[in-house]
Amino acid sequence: MGSTGSGNFSDYSGHSGQSGNGGGASGGSSGGDQCGQAFTVGLEDVGDYDFFTTTDGVPPQGTVLEIVLSTRVVAVTGDGLVIGALPTSKNYIAACLADGYSYAGVVRSSSLDGMPQVQVDIVPNAPQ
């Protein structure tokens, strides 16, 4: 099953592209609370982001990272280098970040076989 989107912030759940009553769903209030769940995911477009273009490699297993919202929801090293983007199935994270959640993680595995690949484990930190 594929995904669709325009590549704009309006693709992220909880983002209102227009002014109005703000009736869009947000992270923790959209039914089930996905914001508080840990997950493992393969990053997208690893070869196009800062880490790969700067180091000509992928981060080793155990590299600590955080999730931030840039033009997409991305994984970033402590040095500020973007490793890759979360897949669109995780777009709800943008609303969770806006709701005050933060996300930390670690590289589970990485490879340069064929194309750069990075798989990460992510855990949420609920707003205080």
FENNORHU-V899340 format. One record per residue. N is the residue number from 1. PSI is psi in whole degrees, 0 to 359 (* if undefined). Layout:
# FENNORHU-V899340
n=(N & N)
psi=(PSI & PSI)
This chain:
# FENNORHU-V899340
n=(1 & 2 & 3 & 4 & 5 & 6 & 7 & 8 & 9 & 10 & 11 & 12 & 13 & 14 & 15 & 16 & 17 & 18 & 19 & 20 & 21 & 22 & 23 & 24 & 25 & 26 & 27 & 28 & 29 & 30 & 31 & 32 & 33 & 34 & 35 & 36 & 37 & 38 & 39 & 40 & 41 & 42 & 43 & 44 & 45 & 46 & 47 & 48 & 49 & 50 & 51 & 52 & 53 & 54 & 55 & 56 & 57 & 58 & 59 & 60 & 61 & 62 & 63 & 64 & 65 & 66 & 67 & 68 & 69 & 70 & 71 & 72 & 73 & 74 & 75 & 76 & 77 & 78 & 79 & 80 & 81 & 82 & 83 & 84 & 85 & 86 & 87 & 88 & 89 & 90 & 91 & 92 & 93 & 94 & 95 & 96 & 97 & 98 & 99 & 100 & 101 & 102 & 103 & 104 & 105 & 106 & 107 & 108 & 109 & 110 & 111 & 112 & 113 & 114 & 115 & 116 & 117 & 118 & 119 & 120 & 121 & 122 & 123 & 124 & 125 & 126 & 127 & 128)
psi=(128 & 179 & 158 & 161 & 162 & 356 & 13 & 164 & 334 & 345 & 338 & 132 & 141 & 351 & 126 & 116 & 351 & 157 & 148 & 208 & 1 & 38 & 3 & 155 & 146 & 169 & 289 & 351 & 18 & 33 & 255 & 146 & 88 & 336 & 326 & 11 & 135 & 156 & 161 & 137 & 149 & 132 & 152 & 155 & 35 & 320 & 346 & 353 & 170 & 314 & 310 & 316 & 333 & 319 & 348 & 34 & 186 & 154 & 145 & 161 & 137 & 353 & 129 & 142 & 170 & 161 & 130 & 163 & 116 & 233 & 340 & 174 & 118 & 160 & 131 & 139 & 169 & 336 & 359 & 10 & 128 & 127 & 314 & 175 & 148 & 148 & 160 & 339 & 344 & 17 & 336 & 339 & 328 & 316 & 324 & 318 & 317 & 331 & 358 & 357 & 153 & 159 & 130 & 159 & 185 & 147 & 122 & 315 & 157 & 155 & 151 & 8 & 117 & 288 & 157 & 130 & 138 & 129 & 135 & 151 & 129 & 136 & 141 & 155 & 115 & 151 & 146 & *)
